[in-house]
Every structure is written in C-alpha cells, then in structure tokens.
Amino acid sequence: MRASDADRERVAEILREALAEGRLDMEEFNERVDAAYRSRTYGELEPLTRDLPTAAVPAVSLAKGALDDDPASTEIDWSRRVDPGAEPTSRGAFAFWSGFSRKGGWTVGRVFTSFAMWGGGEIDLREAHFADRDVTIRCFAVMGGIGVIVPPDLNVTVRGFGFMGGFGDDATGAGTPGSPRVTVTGFALMGGVGVERKLRKAERLRRKEERRRAHLEAKQARLEARQTRHAEHERRHELHRRRTEDNHHGIHGGDVS
C-alpha cells in the first residue's frame, strides 16, 4: 500500500519527539527521517518507529488513486498526470457575490473557463491531472478576483490583460520535460487575475524539514563545541595542578642532611 504525505509527516513527528526525549541520537534521527521522506509504501515506514515506545501505526490514506504520482517526490511524474481523452472533473467555474475553488487531484479539460463578478475564485493546478497536453485556462474577472496557482514544473504562458484592473504574470516560463502546456488568457475589468508559481505541499514540508534538521545540527554542533572547550579547560586545569604539585615536591621533597 502506497503511503501518503500525511503518513510520512506523522512518522517524522514521532522521530522528532524521540530525538527530543533522547531516545535517538542526531545520526540515527537524520538516517530515519531521511528514510521516512524517501519511503513510498506503508511497509517502508513501519520499521522506522517499531522500536520507539511512542510509535503509532500511521493511518494509510486511501484518497489517492492508483495512477497518482508520489506526493512526496520533489518532481512530478507527468506520464501519470497527463491522460489524453480523460473526462474533465470541471469545465468551468462561476462566482457572483460568492466564490469558487478548484484544487487537489481534479482533472482539467482542454479548455477551462472561469468568471468572477463581485466575488473571487481559486484555480490550483499543483496536484491536478490533465486531459490534454495543451490546456487553456480562461479567466474573466469583473470587480472581482481570480487566482491561478501552478507548480514550478509546469510549462506556462500568460496572455491576459487588464482594464482598470490587473492581470498579473509571475508564472510564464518553461516546465520540466513532459509537462503539459498551459495558457492562461482572459481579462480583468476593475478587478484582478493573478498567476503565480508555488511549491507543492510535499516540497514545502521537505524544505521545512531540511531547515529544522539544519537547526538541530547547528544546535548539536554548538553543544559539542562547548563540551570540547570544557574538556580542554579541564585538561589544562589538571595539567596546571600536576605541575604545581611537581614544583611543590621538587622544593620540599628532598632529604634534609
């Protein structure tokens, strides 16, 4: 059974608690947490906490389909994300004095049209599947706003414009090999449309764990440095004491004739 992103994070949290309690040293923690984030299956995760008294069996998520790519991977497997001819989950979205959201593992059709008037919408493509290798996202905002979020791996072109509003482009650029081509078009009238790249959740967690590990390693290095300085101080103190005793014996230790 394939493990979920939440499964890996639960195991990492157990390992962090074990490190804080002194059940694992820094080297063991680093080895196990690295293995946790590399794990693809539940069977690979379970042994990492088997010998810890606080270990709990991580619940296996059944939310992912059999063709999903590994959410813990830093790169998207586009061969599993692009399925020409697949039935789109949604072909459009509309918001009037309200809002809409399309995110998660939804399937994007060849053309997706969105409209927001006095409202807002979110179109998140970071975990999406694609029914075509060429996809057009049409965004129309009238005194409203629409946000389009794409992963760093996606091939994106933005061609929209704004009139007394804005059509922001922070995403145009090439993606990784095999990624679909997504074109974002439309206009914003006294409103705004923004297109930006953001990391997937798994990558954010990985980077967060790297920062946490670096902090712990720096803390451990400072502790070891203090221990080294203390040991050196003790060594010098002991050497001085011995020299003092030797000098004292040299002055008073001879025979009196």
BAVOMAR-705604 format. One line per 10 residues: number of its first residue (from 1); for each residue x, y negated, z negated of N, C-alpha, C. Coordinates in Angstrom, 3 decimals. Layout:
! BAVOMAR-705604
NUM	X Y Z X Y Z X Y Z  ...
END
This chain:
! BAVOMAR-705604
1	0.844 1.190 0.000 0.000 0.000 0.000 0.880 -1.241 0.000  0.631 -2.162 0.928 1.437 -3.382 1.017 1.119 -4.301 -0.154  2.157 -4.887 -0.720 1.992 -5.797 -1.857 1.627 -7.185 -1.365  0.917 -7.912 -2.196 0.525 -9.273 -1.855 1.518 -10.271 -2.440  1.401 -11.524 -2.023 2.236 -12.593 -2.551 2.000 -12.735 -4.054  0.735 -12.611 -4.486 0.412 -12.717 -5.913 1.051 -11.581 -6.710  1.100 -10.368 -6.134 1.746 -9.228 -6.798 3.217 -9.530 -7.068  3.917 -10.063 -6.050 5.334 -10.364 -6.203 5.559 -11.448 -7.257  4.690 -12.443 -7.274 4.846 -13.524 -8.242 4.577 -13.034 -9.664  3.624 -12.113 -9.851 3.366 -11.566 -11.188 4.577 -10.794 -11.703
11	5.197 -10.018 -10.833 6.392 -9.282 -11.239 7.519 -10.249 -11.583  7.696 -11.304 -10.786 8.739 -12.293 -11.064 8.511 -12.964 -12.414  7.249 -13.217 -12.773 6.935 -13.843 -14.056 7.282 -12.911 -15.212  6.995 -11.609 -15.056 7.366 -10.631 -16.078 8.884 -10.618 -16.268  9.613 -10.687 -15.161 11.079 -10.683 -15.234 11.603 -11.944 -15.914  10.971 -13.085 -15.632 11.394 -14.330 -16.283 11.173 -14.259 -17.794  10.040 -13.669 -18.209 9.776 -13.516 -19.642 10.807 -12.586 -20.278  11.158 -11.516 -19.565 12.152 -10.583 -20.091 13.512 -11.257 -20.242  13.874 -12.138 -19.297 15.128 -12.881 -19.390 15.113 -13.796 -20.596  13.997 -14.502 -20.797 13.889 -15.430 -21.924 13.963 -14.699 -23.264
21	13.463 -13.455 -23.307 13.475 -12.674 -24.549 14.790 -11.939 -24.766  15.694 -12.012 -23.789 16.981 -11.339 -23.918 16.954 -9.876 -23.543  15.866 -9.412 -22.933 15.782 -8.012 -22.520 16.581 -7.768 -21.233  16.789 -8.811 -20.453 17.594 -8.731 -19.245 18.680 -9.786 -19.310  19.874 -9.447 -18.830 20.891 -10.493 -18.712 20.726 -11.178 -17.353  21.513 -12.209 -17.114 21.345 -13.007 -15.908 21.556 -12.181 -14.638  22.551 -11.297 -14.662 22.837 -10.487 -13.475 21.678 -9.548 -13.156  21.130 -8.897 -14.202 20.005 -7.991 -13.991 18.784 -8.748 -13.490  18.557 -9.927 -14.079 17.411 -10.734 -13.658 17.520 -11.115 -12.186  18.690 -11.599 -11.777 18.875 -12.002 -10.387 18.646 -10.840 -9.432
31	19.181 -9.660 -9.788 19.018 -8.494 -8.926 17.549 -8.099 -8.798  16.839 -8.113 -9.917 15.451 -7.652 -9.885 14.515 -8.666 -9.230  14.730 -9.947 -9.497 13.834 -10.924 -8.903 14.064 -11.021 -7.397  15.313 -10.852 -6.967 15.580 -10.811 -5.523 14.885 -9.616 -4.887  14.957 -8.478 -5.564 14.293 -7.280 -5.049 12.785 -7.461 -5.014  12.245 -8.180 -6.015 10.793 -8.406 -6.055 10.330 -9.205 -4.848  11.051 -10.275 -4.515 10.629 -11.113 -3.396 10.925 -10.470 -2.042  11.792 -9.445 -2.037 12.032 -8.714 -0.795 11.066 -7.553 -0.617  10.387 -7.175 -1.681 9.523 -5.993 -1.649 8.347 -6.196 -0.709  8.046 -5.164 0.023 6.911 -5.188 0.941 5.754 -4.331 0.447
41	6.042 -3.352 -0.399 4.997 -2.432 -0.845 4.895 -2.431 -2.365  3.743 -1.951 -2.833 3.494 -1.832 -4.259 4.490 -0.870 -4.899  4.843 0.202 -4.172 5.778 1.184 -4.694 7.163 0.618 -4.938  7.567 -0.404 -4.184 8.868 -1.040 -4.379 8.850 -1.983 -5.575  7.679 -2.525 -5.905 7.573 -3.460 -7.026 7.536 -2.752 -8.376  6.821 -1.641 -8.452 6.550 -0.991 -9.732 7.802 -0.646 -10.536  8.881 -0.106 -9.926 10.060 0.254 -10.729 10.777 -0.946 -11.352  10.559 -2.145 -10.837 11.291 -3.314 -11.317 10.908 -3.706 -12.736  9.720 -3.299 -13.193 9.270 -3.644 -14.552 8.966 -2.409 -15.388  9.324 -1.242 -14.885 8.951 0.015 -15.552 9.538 0.119 -16.949
51	10.767 -0.388 -17.169 11.437 -0.242 -18.461 11.228 -1.434 -19.385  10.315 -2.337 -19.027 10.053 -3.518 -19.845 8.759 -3.331 -20.630  8.786 -3.578 -21.941 7.583 -3.351 -22.759 6.416 -4.256 -22.401  6.707 -5.394 -21.771 5.629 -6.309 -21.394 5.132 -6.023 -19.994  5.675 -4.981 -19.362 5.326 -4.705 -17.965 3.855 -4.390 -17.832  3.263 -4.987 -16.820 1.876 -4.693 -16.480 1.827 -4.339 -15.014  1.009 -3.371 -14.681 0.914 -2.952 -13.295 0.251 -4.046 -12.493  0.921 -4.619 -11.493 0.304 -5.679 -10.710 -0.869 -5.154 -9.898  -1.943 -5.935 -9.899 -3.109 -5.533 -9.131 -2.820 -5.648 -7.652  -3.183 -4.626 -6.909 -2.944 -4.627 -5.472 -4.062 -5.366 -4.774
61	-3.696 -6.347 -3.985 -4.691 -7.117 -3.244 -5.084 -6.389 -1.972  -6.385 -6.309 -1.731 -6.887 -5.684 -0.523 -7.396 -6.730 0.451  -7.052 -7.979 0.214 -7.583 -9.061 1.033 -6.961 -9.082 2.418  -5.731 -8.578 2.570 -5.045 -8.666 3.842 -5.460 -7.525 4.745  -5.553 -7.797 6.000 -5.847 -6.747 6.954 -4.584 -5.992 7.312  -4.744 -4.882 8.004 -3.604 -4.024 8.318 -2.637 -4.687 9.279  -3.096 -5.702 10.029 -2.228 -6.317 11.023 -1.600 -7.608 10.548  -1.826 -8.002 9.285 -1.222 -9.237 8.778 0.279 -9.079 8.679  1.003 -10.179 8.941 2.441 -10.143 8.685 2.669 -10.342 7.198  3.867 -10.019 6.747 4.177 -10.076 5.330 4.177 -11.517 4.862
71	3.302 -11.908 3.911 3.246 -13.301 3.467 4.476 -13.733 2.701  5.278 -12.784 2.228 6.495 -13.151 1.504 7.657 -13.424 2.437  7.487 -13.130 3.704 8.558 -13.361 4.661 8.692 -14.851 4.941  9.928 -15.284 5.186 10.151 -16.697 5.486 9.866 -17.016 6.949  9.692 -15.997 7.785 9.382 -16.209 9.187 8.092 -15.479 9.549  7.333 -16.064 10.470 6.068 -15.475 10.884 6.305 -14.464 11.996  5.671 -13.312 11.868 5.719 -12.307 12.925 4.578 -12.622 13.897  4.896 -13.362 14.958 3.852 -13.828 15.877 3.208 -12.693 16.662  3.892 -11.570 16.787 3.290 -10.443 17.503 2.046 -9.936 16.780  1.985 -10.213 15.468 0.818 -9.802 14.692 -0.173 -10.947 14.491
81	0.237 -12.131 14.846 -0.642 -13.289 14.670 -1.392 -13.650 15.943  -0.838 -13.289 17.097 -1.461 -13.649 18.372 -2.133 -12.413 18.956  -3.449 -12.481 19.142 -4.215 -11.351 19.661 -5.126 -11.854 20.784  -4.588 -11.934 22.021 -5.391 -12.447 23.138 -6.708 -11.686 23.284  -7.772 -12.443 23.393 -9.083 -11.836 23.551 -9.831 -11.599 22.257  -9.190 -11.847 21.105 -9.865 -11.654 19.825 -11.009 -12.646 19.663  -12.016 -12.263 18.887 -13.168 -13.135 18.663 -12.807 -14.207 17.639  -12.934 -15.489 18.002 -12.603 -16.562 17.059 -13.521 -16.537 15.834  -12.967 -16.862 14.703 -13.767 -16.991 13.487 -14.682 -18.193 13.575  -14.161 -19.260 14.177 -14.922 -20.501 14.291 -14.457 -21.241 15.537
91	-15.429 -21.820 16.251 -15.091 -22.584 17.453 -15.148 -24.088 17.224  -15.612 -24.498 16.063 -15.693 -25.924 15.796 -16.122 -26.210 14.373  -16.083 -27.494 14.017 -16.480 -27.920 12.674 -17.042 -29.333 12.756  -18.016 -29.623 11.884 -18.693 -30.914 11.919 -18.906 -31.392 10.493  -18.650 -32.675 10.276 -18.871 -33.258 8.956 -19.489 -34.644 9.103  -20.644 -34.846 8.460 -21.306 -36.148 8.444 -21.689 -36.432 6.996  -21.039 -37.426 6.412 -21.192 -37.697 4.993 -20.862 -36.436 4.169  -19.928 -35.669 4.647 -19.573 -34.420 3.964 -18.156 -34.022 4.369  -17.838 -32.752 4.258 -16.505 -32.299 4.629 -16.519 -30.873 5.136  -15.431 -30.484 5.785 -15.283 -29.107 6.236 -13.841 -28.663 6.025
101	-13.660 -27.352 6.002 -12.327 -26.793 5.809 -12.205 -25.482 6.569  -11.102 -25.340 7.282 -10.773 -24.086 7.944 -9.340 -23.745 7.533  -9.188 -22.695 6.759 -7.852 -22.320 6.302 -7.820 -20.844 5.959  -6.637 -20.353 5.629 -6.484 -18.931 5.341 -6.263 -18.132 6.611  -6.665 -16.877 6.591 -6.423 -15.998 7.725 -7.511 -16.013 8.770  -7.985 -17.193 9.135 -9.038 -17.296 10.144 -8.443 -17.180 11.547  -9.302 -16.885 12.533 -8.850 -16.730 13.921 -9.267 -17.945 14.737  -8.285 -18.593 15.353 -8.513 -19.797 16.149 -8.725 -19.405 17.606  -9.784 -19.928 18.212 -10.041 -19.656 19.625 -9.193 -20.533 20.533  -9.421 -20.409 21.825 -8.636 -21.179 22.794 -8.858 -22.672 22.625
111	-10.085 -23.048 22.279 -10.401 -24.450 22.030 -11.193 -24.541 20.721  -10.742 -25.421 19.857 -11.451 -25.669 18.597 -11.751 -27.163 18.534  -13.017 -27.516 18.355 -13.434 -28.916 18.356 -13.948 -29.308 16.976  -13.440 -30.405 16.455 -13.860 -30.878 15.131 -14.287 -32.335 15.205  -15.281 -32.680 14.366 -15.807 -34.047 14.341 -16.107 -34.417 12.897  -15.658 -35.605 12.496 -15.933 -36.100 11.152 -16.352 -37.557 11.212  -17.554 -37.846 10.687 -18.054 -39.212 10.621 -18.460 -39.492 9.187  -17.829 -40.517 8.600 -18.054 -40.832 7.192 -17.844 -39.578 6.327  -16.878 -38.816 6.732 -16.560 -37.599 5.993 -15.132 -37.185 6.283  -14.784 -35.964 5.913 -13.410 -35.507 6.127 -13.337 -34.031 6.413
121	-12.232 -33.636 6.990 -12.040 -32.223 7.304 -10.590 -31.807 7.226  -10.371 -30.512 7.005 -9.027 -29.943 6.940 -8.958 -28.730 7.854  -7.934 -28.710 8.721 -7.689 -27.578 9.610 -6.284 -27.077 9.318  -6.198 -25.928 8.663 -4.919 -25.383 8.221 -4.578 -24.155 9.067  -3.478 -24.243 9.816 -3.076 -23.163 10.715 -1.928 -22.319 10.173  -1.534 -22.527 8.916 -0.350 -21.845 8.398 -0.537 -20.334 8.277  -1.729 -19.876 7.992 -1.977 -18.439 7.883 -2.920 -17.950 8.984  -3.219 -18.797 9.953 -4.225 -18.477 10.969 -3.719 -17.465 11.992  -4.678 -16.792 12.643 -4.420 -15.939 13.794 -4.921 -16.675 15.039  -4.402 -16.271 16.194 -4.705 -17.000 17.423 -5.232 -16.042 18.488
131	-6.375 -16.431 19.074 -6.990 -15.604 20.119 -6.412 -15.898 21.494  -5.468 -16.836 21.572 -4.834 -17.190 22.843 -3.477 -17.790 22.546  -2.547 -17.677 23.490 -1.224 -18.258 23.281 -1.212 -19.756 23.538  -2.227 -20.275 24.197 -2.372 -21.721 24.404 -3.668 -22.168 23.732  -3.533 -22.941 22.689 -4.684 -23.361 21.886 -4.769 -24.878 21.871  -5.991 -25.383 22.004 -6.222 -26.825 21.926 -7.117 -27.121 20.727  -6.636 -28.002 19.866 -7.412 -28.452 18.710 -7.858 -29.881 18.997  -9.166 -30.074 19.141 -9.696 -31.409 19.433 -10.261 -32.018 18.155  -9.777 -33.200 17.824 -10.177 -33.866 16.577 -10.760 -35.249 16.890  -11.990 -35.500 16.425 -12.653 -36.784 16.615 -13.101 -37.294 15.244
141	-12.539 -38.419 14.840 -12.845 -38.989 13.532 -13.394 -40.398 13.706  -14.608 -40.626 13.225 -15.248 -41.943 13.270 -15.518 -42.378 11.838  -14.746 -43.361 11.388 -14.828 -43.822 10.000 -14.738 -42.636 9.042  -13.893 -41.693 9.417 -13.655 -40.513 8.603 -12.221 -40.054 8.788  -11.910 -38.888 8.302 -10.537 -38.407 8.427 -10.463 -36.911 8.628  -9.485 -36.481 9.412 -9.237 -35.062 9.659 -7.745 -34.808 9.500  -7.413 -33.789 8.732 -6.020 -33.405 8.548 -5.744 -32.056 9.167  -4.710 -31.974 9.982 -4.305 -30.718 10.613 -2.947 -30.328 10.033  -2.865 -29.133 9.476 -1.630 -28.643 8.852 -1.119 -27.458 9.647  0.142 -27.514 10.050 0.744 -26.433 10.831 2.019 -25.968 10.148
151	2.416 -24.705 10.341 3.669 -24.215 9.756 4.864 -24.720 10.558  6.057 -24.731 9.972 7.255 -25.181 10.703 7.561 -24.319 11.918  7.023 -23.081 11.959 7.353 -22.132 13.029 6.553 -22.348 14.307  5.544 -23.213 14.282 4.600 -23.320 15.386 5.051 -24.331 16.438  4.746 -24.037 17.716 5.023 -24.937 18.831 3.863 -25.925 18.936  4.116 -27.206 18.671 3.028 -28.186 18.541 3.277 -29.413 19.415  2.188 -29.893 20.040 2.204 -31.159 20.772 0.981 -31.967 20.338  1.191 -33.234 20.017 0.095 -34.113 19.604 -0.099 -35.187 20.654  -1.350 -35.329 21.136 -1.632 -36.282 22.208 -2.825 -37.179 21.900  -3.249 -37.247 20.687 -4.397 -38.078 20.341 -4.038 -39.542 20.222
161	-5.056 -40.386 20.069 -4.829 -41.820 19.918 -5.862 -42.390 18.959  -5.566 -43.555 18.453 -6.457 -44.214 17.514 -6.841 -45.606 17.988  -8.099 -46.007 17.691 -8.587 -47.348 17.997 -9.135 -47.922 16.703  -8.464 -48.960 16.197 -8.751 -49.485 14.868 -8.679 -48.351 13.840  -7.803 -47.419 14.126 -7.570 -46.279 13.250 -6.202 -45.697 13.571  -5.953 -44.511 13.126 -4.640 -43.918 13.362 -4.721 -42.448 13.716  -3.803 -42.037 14.590 -3.673 -40.625 14.956 -2.214 -40.253 14.688  -1.966 -39.792 13.489 -0.590 -39.568 13.056 0.027 -38.309 13.632  1.300 -38.412 13.957 2.024 -37.268 14.527 3.335 -37.064 13.776  3.327 -36.106 12.852 4.554 -35.711 12.156 4.897 -34.262 12.470
171	4.342 -33.744 13.575 4.472 -32.317 13.812 4.954 -31.912 15.196  4.927 -32.819 16.175 5.317 -32.431 17.531 6.731 -31.843 17.552  6.851 -30.677 18.157 8.155 -30.029 18.233 8.021 -28.559 18.575  9.154 -27.969 18.923 9.177 -26.559 19.301 9.088 -25.661 18.083  8.548 -24.460 18.296 8.446 -23.478 17.235 9.449 -22.355 17.426  9.268 -21.292 16.692 10.135 -20.128 16.811 9.719 -19.307 18.034  10.605 -18.444 18.545 10.271 -17.641 19.730 8.986 -16.829 19.528  8.123 -16.879 20.540 6.877 -16.126 20.483 5.720 -16.861 19.870  5.972 -18.056 19.329 4.873 -18.788 18.688 3.917 -19.331 19.746  2.622 -19.401 19.448 1.663 -19.964 20.398 1.884 -21.460 20.567
181	1.339 -22.010 21.652 1.444 -23.443 21.916 0.131 -24.107 21.505  0.227 -24.994 20.544 -0.951 -25.685 20.027 -0.878 -27.157 20.410  -1.920 -27.631 21.076 -2.014 -29.045 21.453 -3.139 -29.679 20.661  -2.830 -30.745 19.958 -3.835 -31.467 19.180 -4.181 -32.750 19.926  -5.453 -32.897 20.303 -5.908 -34.067 21.052 -7.107 -34.689 20.341  -7.599 -35.810 20.906 -8.779 -36.461 20.357 -8.523 -37.926 20.094  -9.384 -38.516 19.259 -9.187 -39.918 18.920 -9.768 -40.203 17.547  -9.300 -41.308 16.979 -9.783 -41.771 15.683 -10.286 -43.201 15.840  -11.558 -43.436 15.512 -12.167 -44.758 15.585 -12.450 -45.235 14.168  -11.727 -46.245 13.747 -11.840 -46.761 12.380 -11.735 -45.614 11.363
191	-10.902 -44.669 11.715 -10.661 -43.520 10.855 -9.248 -43.014 11.070  -9.007 -41.784 10.716 -7.653 -41.272 10.877 -7.593 -39.773 11.088  -6.628 -39.382 11.897 -6.301 -37.972 12.095 -4.810 -37.821 11.843  -4.458 -36.878 11.006 -3.047 -36.648 10.700 -2.646 -35.223 11.011  -1.495 -35.059 11.647 -0.976 -33.732 11.968 0.405 -33.619 11.328  0.581 -32.666 10.441 1.853 -32.541 9.727 2.223 -31.078 9.526  3.533 -30.877 9.381 4.052 -29.533 9.123 4.262 -29.348 7.622  3.843 -28.185 7.120 4.047 -27.847 5.718 4.473 -26.383 5.606  5.241 -26.113 4.572 5.685 -24.741 4.332 4.514 -23.863 3.907  4.622 -22.590 4.228 3.642 -21.639 3.736 3.846 -21.415 2.235
201	2.825 -20.890 1.584 2.875 -20.686 0.144 4.045 -19.808 -0.257  4.277 -18.737 0.496 5.362 -17.818 0.158 6.716 -18.514 0.196  6.921 -19.385 1.184 8.193 -20.096 1.291 8.343 -21.111 0.159  7.230 -21.788 -0.207 7.295 -22.712 -1.340 7.676 -21.970 -2.617  7.075 -20.792 -2.836 7.392 -20.010 -4.024 8.841 -19.550 -4.009  9.319 -19.155 -2.826 10.709 -18.708 -2.726 11.665 -19.836 -3.079  11.407 -21.019 -2.547 12.279 -22.152 -2.845 12.185 -22.570 -4.309  10.966 -22.473 -4.863 10.791 -22.779 -6.287 11.596 -21.814 -7.132  11.573 -20.529 -6.756 12.323 -19.523 -7.499 13.821 -19.751 -7.343  14.261 -20.171 -6.166 15.677 -20.466 -5.972 16.116 -21.621 -6.878
211	15.275 -22.663 -6.973 15.607 -23.790 -7.863 15.631 -23.345 -9.321  14.648 -22.498 -9.689 14.605 -22.001 -11.056 15.845 -21.159 -11.371  16.213 -20.290 -10.415 17.376 -19.436 -10.614 18.651 -20.269 -10.702  18.749 -21.299 -9.845 19.927 -22.166 -9.891 20.020 -22.883 -11.233  18.846 -23.299 -11.758 18.827 -23.967 -13.062 19.282 -23.014 -14.162  18.775 -21.763 -14.124 19.170 -20.788 -15.131 20.653 -20.449 -15.026  21.148 -20.341 -13.794 22.563 -20.034 -13.602 23.440 -21.176 -14.106  23.002 -22.419 -13.844 23.766 -23.571 -14.331 23.763 -23.612 -15.862  22.593 -23.289 -16.429 22.486 -23.263 -17.889 23.385 -22.191 -18.469  23.396 -21.006 -17.825 24.250 -19.921 -18.278 25.723 -20.289 -18.135
221	26.060 -20.979 -17.036 27.453 -21.393 -16.824 27.893 -22.384 -17.903  26.991 -23.316 -18.262 27.326 -24.269 -19.331 27.520 -23.557 -20.660  26.654 -22.557 -20.925 26.785 -21.804 -22.165 28.105 -21.047 -22.201  28.456 -20.412 -21.090 29.708 -19.672 -21.036 30.906 -20.604 -21.178  30.792 -21.809 -20.593 31.886 -22.776 -20.720 32.058 -23.211 -22.170  30.937 -23.425 -22.867 31.024 -23.799 -24.285 31.635 -22.668 -25.104  31.218 -21.434 -24.794 31.774 -20.292 -25.508 33.273 -20.156 -25.257  33.687 -20.420 -24.018 35.107 -20.351 -23.679 35.897 -21.416 -24.440  35.335 -22.653 -24.467 36.018 -23.735 -25.203 36.098 -23.411 -26.695  35.009 -22.840 -27.219 35.008 -22.484 -28.643 36.040 -21.405 -28.930
231	36.095 -20.389 -28.053 37.070 -19.317 -28.246 38.497 -19.851 -28.160  38.735 -20.779 -27.238 40.062 -21.386 -27.104 40.410 -22.189 -28.341  39.404 -22.910 -28.851 39.634 -23.684 -30.079 39.991 -22.756 -31.243  39.245 -21.649 -31.364 39.518 -20.690 -32.434 40.914 -20.075 -32.274  41.280 -19.788 -31.021 42.603 -19.202 -30.777 43.704 -20.162 -31.192  43.556 -21.446 -30.818 44.562 -22.435 -31.167 44.619 -22.650 -32.674  43.437 -22.621 -33.296 43.399 -22.792 -34.747 44.113 -21.641 -35.434  43.869 -20.421 -34.953 44.520 -19.254 -35.547 46.033 -19.304 -35.306  46.450 -19.738 -34.131 47.876 -19.844 -33.828 48.538 -20.868 -34.731  47.855 -21.998 -34.942 48.392 -23.030 -35.831 48.502 -22.509 -37.258
241	47.469 -21.758 -37.698 47.508 -21.211 -39.059 48.678 -20.261 -39.237  48.899 -19.415 -38.235 50.002 -18.465 -38.336 51.355 -19.168 -38.344  51.505 -20.206 -37.527 52.775 -20.954 -37.507 53.012 -21.638 -38.852  51.935 -22.154 -39.423 52.065 -22.818 -40.729 52.513 -21.819 -41.779  51.906 -20.618 -41.748 52.291 -19.588 -42.712 53.737 -19.154 -42.495  54.126 -19.007 -41.215 55.510 -18.605 -40.922 56.492 -19.656 -41.423  56.173 -20.935 -41.209 57.054 -22.000 -41.692 57.125 -22.003 -43.212  55.988 -21.749 -43.845 55.958 -21.719 -45.312 56.806 -20.572 -45.843  56.695 -19.415 -45.222 57.506 -18.274 -45.647 58.989 -18.517 -45.372  59.276 -19.229 -44.292 60.679 -19.498 -43.970 61.334 -20.394 -44.999
251	60.535 -21.301 -45.582 61.083 -22.223 -46.562 61.174 -21.561 -47.953  60.173 -20.797 -48.326 60.123 -20.285 -49.696 60.313 -18.783 -49.792  60.494 -18.127 -48.666 60.535 -16.662 -48.744 61.901 -16.055 -48.973  63.022 -16.845 -48.969 64.345 -16.243 -49.120 64.663 -15.879 -50.576  65.706 -15.013 -50.815 66.140 -14.659 -52.167 66.904 -15.810 -52.808  66.704 -16.018 -54.109 67.434 -17.057 -54.838 68.642 -16.401 -55.476  69.879 -16.859 -55.185 71.104 -16.242 -55.710 71.606 -17.058 -56.884
END
